[in-house]
Amino acid sequence: MSAARPLLVVGHPGHELYLHGWMEVEAPTVCVLTDGSGRHNPSRVDYSRDCVQRAGGTVGELFGQRSDRDWYASLMDGDHRPFAAAADMLVAAMETEGSRLVISDARDGYNPMHDAAFHLTTIAVEKVRRRGLAIDHLVSPAVGTPPNEPALIRVLDDAAVARKEAAFQRYMPLKDEISHVRSSGTLQTEREAAYPIYDAVKPGEAPGYEQHGAERVKAGAYSRSLEYTRDYRVVMDAVRRAVISDLHA
């Protein structure tokens, strides 16, 4: 087997920009759940493919094949199968690459696909660890401020900063969003970090996406919205049972 290759798992194309300098050094395999199209926008997959490959990374088997709408519909319908298939792809990638490190989105409660990237990675990591692969799992938040100190820090030199700035400029669909997260300090140019696992959703508190959905239902925009306990957790529990089940066969 060749040198172990780390894995980066994100919910949306564009999140890889947070760790652009790290990608250049570590050449990870990058997996993306959605195509970034949201409710009615074009896919961003080609932009992320270009970004990853220019940085020296490898595009994973799981790379934006499904839209946000499709993933959301699966959550609302209680269909765990696409999520279990994605988790199996992550397991295969970790074992094929002999990964010793995986970095995923954090569970921020802001967007269910950010959370899904985290939970599917957690399930995949559990499985490969039980099979004997020693692998660390860190998180890179797309939104919010982590409550703990980073476990991994990379300070970029001037040349790496220039290449990262160029990557920002090429990613035209995210021009406004990049400007926003840079001004908020979440996306930094010179410094990159990954953190120990944390949960931004407090116990007993509904995640932000559920609160937002409830407001939209109340306003008459939706007839029904995603709920964590009724919808999301049921699907993720089923995913874990499906993916881990063969260990007990």
Secondary structure, 3 states (H helix, E strand, C coil): CCCCCCEEEECCCCHHHHHHHHHHHHCCEEEEEECCCCCCCCCCHHHHHHHHHHCCCEEEEEEEEECHHHHHHHHHHCCCHHHHHHHHHHHHHHHHHCCCEEEECCECCCCHHHHHHHHHHHHHHHHHHHCCCCCEEEECCCCCCCCCCCCEEEECCHHHHHHHHHHHHHCHHHHHHHHHHHHHCCCCCCEEEEECCCECCCCCCCCHHHHHHHHHHHCCCCCCCCCHHHHHHHHHHHHHHHHHHHHHC
